[in-house]
Amino acid sequence: MKGDYQDLVDEISALLGAPATLENRDFRLIAFGAHDSDDDLAMDPVRTRSILTRQSTADVRSWFEAFGIARATGPVRIPAAPDAGVFRGRICLPVRYRGIVQGYVWLLDQEPGKPGPEPAALDAAMEVAQRIGVLLAEEAKAGADLSREFLAVLTAGRGWQQDMAVAALRAALGPGGDGLHAAVCVTPWPGEAPASVPGAAAVCVVPRRGGAEPGGAAGPGAGTGAGAGPGREAAGDPALAVLLRLRSTDALAPALAAVTRLLPRTAQATGPGGKGATGQATGGKASGGKASGGKASGGRASGGSAGAAATTATATARGVTAGVADPVRGLADLPAAWEQAVAAARAAAAQPRFGPVAQWSTIGPYRMLATLAADPVDDPAARTLLAPTHRDLARTAEVFLDCAGQAGRAAAALGIHRQTLYYRLARVEQLTGLDLDEGEDRLLLHMALKAARLA
């Protein structure tokens, strides 16, 4: 398929007498023509970055889209803008299939005062762009057509059934099955799978599976933001599964951007009356001691615009979260990668500081807790403390343990006097029968409180 794109890009370059580049609708580079000009302005920063990194920044994308290229049906001329790193004007040929934009072919326009391509040549180039659109649409459709094989891998029992499902998906993907992939879970997902997801090798909807029903035991702080409904929903609601192709283990930014763009669609489908609104996090250090202001914000690595930030905030408020697994090569480890993605999505729902898009590598102790707490946790020592009537005490204990047992930090995080903290901790010990001076008792209570967020 890559060779087909390159041949078509070379054909456009020959028709118009200028090196062309092909990007998909997410501005990820697919193919580019040879460039042998001595004109330094031809390789401006935007063009150079696109070729070297195989993608454009969100700001560059927004700047070009402002000229209406996503709606255009014919060539669009874009003037030079040195301040934006565009030293030469561009000619954009929209690549469409059945009215839907699939990508863009870019060419450098002639300098002012010099004649540009003839209209007949541009018409011929647009015909080639239409052929490219057919290929891009077929590639996207092929990923959707693998939904049955992909779903079989994610739902098959361990052993020979899973091995057979992996073998079937590998055969369907062909040579691409041996490449790098990242598994993604978006939950809750209302409705059918999208017709296409940029960069996806396969997409499917995983049906509801067992988990705590709404109305079950609430985690610490339930009803105040952290630990509310979405933690339960992530374990039981239908989820969108996406198998994203990667170029390298370090290049997760395109995957995170693709996932973030799925969230508005989900939030809109969920609607104002959708379930699982988390509300605003309890804020500051009170929601988790030092960690709440730490580095674990991997879901925001996609670096979008202000509009994307508003979208992700809306998605979180409506309980829509996504998890991204560590990259895997080949498909043998795909079932385990899916479990990572599910765990990361559950962690994002349980802890707003992770979300709305959380990477498995950034969720810390939830990597283990999400595996251990696949079913609701009901430890007798913490059962009474987790009752709705003791939410303040449960939150006090969690923040105290998050602060490594440092009373001064915990009191400051909670906004209470140190003597009030000691009184509450004494009540926690009475209710649980645990001794918070003992390391194993602290570990048990801390795990129970964190696991309750996932229940």
N, C-alpha and C positions, 0 to 999 in steps of 0.2 A: 504493500500500500504506500509506503514511504517513497519508493521509486516512482510510482505513478504521480504522486504530488510533485516530485522534483522535475519530472518530464514536462508536466503541464506548466510549472513555473518557468522553466527554460523556454517553453513555447511562447509564453507571454513576453518574456524578456526579448526574444527575437522579433516578435511582432512590433514592439514599441521601441526597440533599440535602447533599452535601459534595464539595469538589473532589477529584478522584482523579488519581493519577499512575500511569503504566505503565512498568515497567522490565523488561528481559529478565533471564534468570537470572543474568547477570553484573553486575546492578545498573546497567546503562547505561540512561539515560532514553530512552524511545521517544515518549511523548506525555503531556501533563498538561492538566488542566481549568483553566478560568478561576478565579481566586481574588479575591473582592472583599470579604472580611471585614475588619473593623477590629480584629480580635483579633490582637494582636502575638504571642501564643503560637502562632498557627497557622503562622507562617513562622519556625520555629526553625532553628538553624544547619544541621542535617542536611537538612531539606527545601530550604532556600535553596541550599545547595551542590549538591544533586542537580539542581535546575533550572538553575542558572547554569553548572555545569560538565558537565551531562548525564551524571554518573556519581557513584557513592558511593565512599568510601574503603574499603580492605580492612578496617579496623577496624570501620567501620559495618556492612559486610556480615557480618562474623563475629558482631557483636553481635546483629543481627536473626536470622541463621541459627540462633543458639543457642536460639531459641524454637521450632524445629522446622518452620519454614515450608517447607523443601524437601521435607518428608515429608507435610505436611498436605494433606488433600483438601477442607477446608472453611475458612471464615474463621478467622483467628487474631488474637486480641486481644493487643496488646503494650503493657505499661504505660509511662508516661512515665519518663524517666531524665534529669533536668536535667544531671547530671554528664557524660553522654554526648552532650549537645546535643539531646536529644529532650525538648522541653518539653511536648508533648502526646502522649497515647497514640495508638497506631496500630491500624487494622484492616487486616490483610493478606489479600487474596484470592489464593490460589495460582492461577496460570494453567497448566493442565495439558492434555496431549494424549496419549491412550492411556497414562495413568499416569506420563508423564514431565513433570517441571516445565519449563515454557518461559519463565516470567517471573512477575511479581507486580504486582497492582494494590494501591496504597496509598491509604488514606483516613485523615483525622484522626478519632480517636474523640471522643466527647463528653466534657466535663469530668466528673470524679467527681460522682455524685449526680444527673446528668441522664440521661434515658433515651437509649439508643443506637438504632440502626436496628432496625426491626421484623424479626423472623425471615423473614417473607415477602419483604421488600425485599432482605434479604441473599441469599435463595435466588435471586431474580430476577437479582441482580448476579452471582452465581456462574455462572448460565447465560450471561450476557454474557462472563464471563471464559473460559468454555469456547470460545466463538466466537473470542475473541482467541487462545486456544491453538492452534486450527486454523490461523489465519493465520500465527502464528509458526512452526509446524511446517512449513507449506507453503513459507514463505520459506527455511527452513534446507534443505529438501529440494531446492528449486530450485537452490541453490548446489551441492549434491552432483550434481545432474543435469547440470551443466555440465562435469563432469570430462573428458569427451571433447574438448570444444572447448578447454578450458584446457590439457590435455595436448598437443594439436596445436600450440598456440602455443609451448609450451616445447621441443618436440622438432623442429619443422619447420626445414628448412634455410633459410638466408638467401635473400632474394629474393622472387619471386612466391609461393612456397609459404607463407612466413611471413606475407606480406601477406594472403593469402587466409585463413589461420588466424586472424589478428587480426580481420579483418572478420567472420568467422563468430562469434567470441566476442563482439564488439561488438554484433552483431545479437541474440545470445542474451541479453545482459545488458540490452539496451534502453537507456533514458536513463541508467541507473546506470553504464553503461560509460564515460561521459565524466567521471565524478567522480574523486576522489583515491583511490589504492590503494597498498598496500605489498605487495610480494612477500615470501614467507617460505619458507625451506627448513628442514625438520627431518630430520636424518639421523643414523644409519641408521633407517629406518622399516620395522618388520616387519609384514607383513600388509596389510590393505586400509585405505582411507581411512576416517576416522571418519564416522559418519552425519551429523554437523553440527559446525561450528566457529563459535562466536559471532562475529558481525561479518564472516563470510567471504562473499564473492561467489561464489567457486568453490574447489573442493578436488580434488586428484587425487594419485595416486602416480606418480612418475616412475621408470621402471625403471632397473636398474643400467646404468651406462654405463662406458666404458673408463677404466682407471686402473691404478695399480700394484697388483699382487696382494699379499696378505699374505705376509710373508717376504721382501719386497724390501729395497732399501737403507734403512737406518734413518737418521733425522735425528739431529742432534747431541743427545745426552742420551737417546737411545732406550733404553727399558728402565729409566730412572730417573724417568719421569713425563712431562716435556715432550717433545713430539715423538714419542710412541709411536704405536701402531696407528691411532687414530682419524683421524689426518691422511690416511692412505691410504684408509680406509673412506669418508670423506666424499666422495672423488672417485669411488668406484665403487659403493657400496651404493644400494639404492632409497631415495628421498627423498620425503617428503610435501611437496607444494607447496600453499601457501595464498595466495589473493588476498584480502587484507583491505581492507575499506572504511575510509576515514579521513574525519574531519570537517575536518581542517586539517593542514598540513605540520608543525605544532608539536605535534600531539596524537598522539604515538606511544605514550603510556603504555597506552592500552587494547589496542593491537596487541601490545605486549610482554607484557602480562598474559595475553592470549589464547594467545600462543605458550608462555609459561611453563606454562600449565595443560595443554598438550599433552605436556610432557616426562614427567610421572609415568606417563601412559598408555604412552609409549614405553619408559620404563625398566622398567616392569612386564612388558611384552611381551617385552623383550629377555631378562629373567630373570637369575638369579644367574650362569648360565654364559654370558651374552651376550659377544660379542666386543668388543674395542676398549677394555678398561678402561685408563684412563690412570694410575690410581693417584693419589698426591698429588703436586702440583707440587714441584719441587725446593726451592721456598721462598725467601723473602727476595729480595734483589737478585741472588742467584746465577742466577736463571732469566732474567735479562734486564736487569741494570743498573738504571738509574733508572726505566726504563719500567715495570718490574714493580710498582712501588709508585705509579705515576702515576694519571692520571685515566681511563685507558681501561678502564672497567668498565661500558660501556654496557649489557651484558646484564643488569645488576642494577637497571636503572632502573625495573623494574616495581614494586618496593617492596612485596613481599608480606609475609606473616606469617612466623613462625618455621617453620611447617609448610612453606610454600612454599620457604623457604631450604633446608630439609632435602631437599625434593624435587629442587631444582636441583642440589644437591651430589651426590645419588644419580645423577641423570642424567649429570652430568659424569663421575663415576667409571665409569659403564658405557659411555662413549663416545657418548652421545646429545647432539648439539649442534644449535643452530638459528641461522640467520642471517636478518636483516631488512634489506631493501634500502631505499634512499632512496625517499620517496614519489614517485609519478608521477601525472600527470593524464592521463586517457585511457589507451588501451591500446597506442599505437604504440611506446612505450618499454618495454613489458612484457618482451620477451625479454632486453633489457639489464638490467632490474631483477632478473630471475631469476638472471642470472649474478652480480650483486652479492650476492644472498641466498646462493647456493651458495658464493661466495668467503668471505663472512662466517662461514658454518657451518664451512668448512674451517679458517679462522683460529681459531675458537673451539676446534676439536679440537686444533690445533697448539699453541695458547697458552692454558693454563687460566685465565690472568688475564683473558681476554676473555669467558669463557663462564659458563654454558652457552648463553646467548643473546647473540649479538654483533650489533651494528648495523654496517652497511657504513661508516658515517661515523666509527666509532671504532677501526677496525682498522689505521690508519696505513699502514706500508709494505706490509702484506699485501694492500692494495687492488691494488697493482701486481703483487706476487709471485704472488698467487693466479691472476692472469690469465696471467702468463708461465710459471707452473709447472703448467699443466694436465696435462702429462705429466711423468714422473719426470726430474729434473735429473741429468745425469751430466757435470759439467764436469771435464775432465782434471786441472785444478789442484787441485780439492778431493776427487777420487775416493779417494785414499789416506787423507786425513784423515778422511773419513766412514766408513771401515771400522770395524767394531765394536771392534777392538783399540785404536783411538785415540779412544775416546769422551771421555776426560778432556781430551785435547788439543783436540778440537773444541769442547767446552764452554768451555774456557779462552779459545780464540780468539773465540768468540761473545760471551762476557761482556766481554772486552777491547774488542771493537768496539762493543758496546752502550754501553760507558762512554766512547765517543768517544776511545779510545786513551789514557785517563788511567790510568796504571799503579797509582797509589795506590788509586783507587776500585775498579778491577778486582780488585786483590789483596784488598781488604777484602770485596768481594762474594763472592769465591771462598773466603775464609777461609784464605788462604795467605800466605807471606812474599813480599815483592816480588822477592827473588832467585829464588824458585821460579817466579814468574810469568815472569820474563825467560828462565829456562831453558826453560820450556814454549813460549814464543813463538818462541824460536830453533829448537826442534824443529818447530814448525808451519811455519816458513819453509823448513826442510830438506825436509819432506815435500811441500810445495806448490810450492816453487820461486818463491814470491812474496816480495816485499819489503814488510813491513808499515810501512815508512816512506814508501811511495808511496801516494798517495791512490787511484789507480785499482786497485792491487792490493788495498787494503783494501776498496774497493767490491765488487770481484769476489768476494772471500772472504766478505764479509758477506752478499751476496745468495745465494751458494751455500749458506751455512749456514742462512739463514732459509728458503730454498726447499726445503731438505731436510726441514724440518718438515712441509711440505705434501705431500711425495712419498708 
